[in-house]
Amino acid sequence: MRIAAGLTGCSRLRCYGAAMGIALSERTLRLVDGRNYAVLATVNPDGSPQTSVVWVGRDGDGVLFTTVEGRVKHCNMLRDPRVSLTVIEWSDPENYVELRGRVSITPDVGRQIDTQLSWKYDSKDPVPDRAGAVRVVVRIAVERVAGRAT
């Protein structure tokens, strides 16, 4: 892996580019399109799992969310692009879908995706990020789907 000179911490790792994922069913897309929270699982450096609750959206069949560079999930995904994302239906928690795949990470220019997700979930603009924060969009190329909403 090539590492840019002068960078430190997880920012020294490059972003992975994910390939095209499998097509998702209408039931799965309805869950992703709804105001349903998701749990993202990444892999820590010691191999243990790390989970975070995230807002999710999509770009066509692509599932996406945002985060800020330097957060644990971001560093984990830079090091190992494999993730699991479980989307749970708000009104029926037994209806869920687990999406496993690999991520690609790109800048969230102008916080466009973050703002869209904030309006979807909170019906308002997002709160400002900390000074100097760099927000990124994480897209999952889904390789495997499991759960009741498959």
N, C-alpha and C positions, 0 to 999 in steps of 0.2 A: 504494500500500500504506500503510495506517495504521500508525503506530509509536507505541507508548505512551510518554508523556513520562517521563523519568527513567531509562529503561533504557539499557544500554550494550551494545556488541558485538553478537554475533548474537542475544542475548536481546531486542534491540529489534525483531526481525523477528517477524511473527505466524506461527502455525502454520497450515499449509494444511489444508483439509478435502478429502479425496479422495472421489470418487464411487464408486458400486458398480463392482466389477471384473467381468471375465468369469469364468465357471465354470471350475474346474480339473478336469482328468481324474483318474481314480482313481490312475493311475501317478504323476502329479505330487503328489497328496495323500499317497501312500505315502512319497515322498521327503521331503516336508516333515514328515511325522509321525515319520520315523525319526530316529535320532541322527546325522544327517548335517549337516556344517557347510556354511555358505553364505558366499559372497563378495558383499558389497554394494558396488556402484559408485555414487558420487555425483559431482557436477560441482563442481570448485573454482571460485573467483571468476575465475581466468584462463582457464577453459574446459578445463583439464586434468582427467583422471580422478583420483579418490581412491578407494581400495578398503580395505575392512575385512572381516575374518572375523567372522561373527556366528552366534549360536545363533538358530534360527528355530522358530516354532510357528504355530498357526493358531487362528482363531476362526471356526468354520464353514468357508467357503471363503476367508476372509480370512487372508492371510499376515502375520505380525507378528514383531517383535523389539523389544528394548529398548536404550536408550542413555542417556547422561547429558547433560543440557543443557550446552552450551558445547564439546563435543567437535567435532572438524572435521566429521565426518559429520553431526552435528546441525545445525551452522551451515550447511553446504551444503544440507541438505534444507529448512531454513527459507527459504533464498534461492531455491532451485530444487527443487521437489518431485519432479522426475523421477529415477527410480532404475532400476538393473538389479540383480537378485539372482539369483545362480547357486547352486543347491543341488546338491551333488555327493555321489553315493552313496559311503559309506565303503568298502564291500566291492567296489565296481565303479566306479572313478572315471570310466570312459567313459560311465556312465549318469548323466546330469545333466539339469537343466532350468534355463533362463534365464527369469526373470519380469521383464518391464518394465512399469512403471506409475508412478503418482504416490502420494505418501504423505500420510497425515494423522498428526498427532502429538498425543497426549493424555497427561496425567499417569499414571504407574504408581502409583496410590494403594496405599500399604502394600507396595510392591514385589511385588505379587501376581503379575504376569506374569513378572518377573525370577526370582522364586522358583520358579515352575512350570518355567521353562526350565532353571534350575540343577538341579532334581531330574531333569529329562529327560536332561540331558547329563552331570552330575557326581554324581547320586544323593545330593545334600546341599544344605543351604541355601547361598545365595550369600555370598561374602565381603562385609563391609560396604563401602559406597561411602565416598569421602572425606567428611569433615565438610562439611556444607552442600550436598552434591550433590543435584540434583533429577533423579530417574530418570523417563524418559518411555517410552511405548509408541508404536512406529511401525507403522502398518498400511499395507499396500500394496494399492491398488486396481489389480489386474493388468489391463493393456491388451493385452499381447502375450506369447505363450508360444513358446519355441523349445527345441530340444534333443532328446535321445533319449527322455526320459520324458514326452513330451507326450501 
